[in-house]
């Protein structure tokens, strides 16, 4: 059984994405765009709390599980 989806901020999520190879390429307003060499680009809204549905979509695009996210948040 996977752990409960944590509440994460945009800053925490971007840090996790950068740890797997994503790089911030631009920001327009409150949206931060990250690119990766082999994975699809991801846009993260610069919010204090990323909602569960969007977090799930971002994790799916980045080929991460909730367990991976939790493990990388603890670093």
C-alpha positions as CSV (number, residue, x, y, z in Angstrom):
1,X,0.0,0.0,0.0
2,X,1.5,3.3,-1.0
3,X,1.8,6.1,1.6
4,X,-0.8,8.9,1.8
5,X,-0.1,11.8,-0.7
6,X,1.9,14.4,1.2
7,X,1.2,18.2,1.1
8,X,4.1,19.8,-0.7
9,X,4.9,23.3,-1.8
10,X,6.1,24.3,-5.3
11,X,9.6,24.9,-3.9
12,X,9.7,21.3,-2.4
13,X,8.4,19.8,-5.6
14,X,10.8,21.7,-7.8
15,X,13.7,20.5,-5.5
16,X,12.6,16.9,-6.0
17,X,12.3,17.3,-9.7
18,X,15.7,18.9,-10.0
19,X,17.2,15.9,-8.1
20,X,16.1,13.6,-10.9
21,X,17.5,15.8,-13.7
22,X,14.9,18.5,-14.4
23,X,16.1,22.0,-14.9
24,X,14.1,25.3,-14.5
25,X,14.1,26.9,-17.9
26,X,11.7,29.8,-17.5
27,X,8.9,31.4,-15.4
28,X,5.9,33.3,-16.6
29,X,3.8,34.7,-13.8
30,X,3.3,32.1,-11.2
31,X,4.1,29.1,-13.5
32,X,7.6,27.6,-13.5
33,X,8.6,25.4,-16.5
34,X,11.1,22.6,-16.1
35,X,12.7,20.5,-18.9
36,X,14.4,17.1,-18.9
37,X,16.5,15.4,-21.5
38,X,14.3,12.3,-21.8
39,X,11.1,13.1,-20.0
40,X,8.2,15.5,-20.9
41,X,8.4,19.1,-19.8
42,X,6.6,19.9,-16.6
43,X,4.9,23.2,-15.4
44,X,4.6,23.8,-11.7
45,X,2.5,26.6,-10.3
46,X,4.3,28.6,-7.7
47,X,1.9,27.9,-4.9
48,X,2.3,27.2,-1.2
49,X,0.4,23.9,-1.6
50,X,0.1,21.8,-4.8
51,X,-3.3,20.1,-5.0
52,X,-3.4,16.3,-5.0
53,X,-4.7,15.9,-8.5
54,X,-2.0,18.1,-10.0
55,X,0.7,16.5,-7.9
56,X,-0.4,13.1,-9.1
57,X,-0.2,14.2,-12.7
58,X,3.2,15.8,-12.3
59,X,4.5,12.6,-10.6
60,X,3.1,10.4,-13.4
61,X,4.8,12.6,-16.0
62,X,8.1,12.5,-14.1
63,X,7.9,8.7,-13.6
64,X,7.9,9.0,-9.8
65,X,5.7,7.3,-7.3
66,X,4.4,8.8,-4.0
67,X,7.0,6.7,-2.2
68,X,9.8,8.1,-4.3
69,X,8.5,11.6,-3.6
70,X,8.4,11.0,0.2
71,X,11.9,9.5,0.2
72,X,13.3,12.5,-1.8
73,X,11.5,15.0,0.5
74,X,13.3,13.5,3.5
75,X,16.7,14.2,2.1
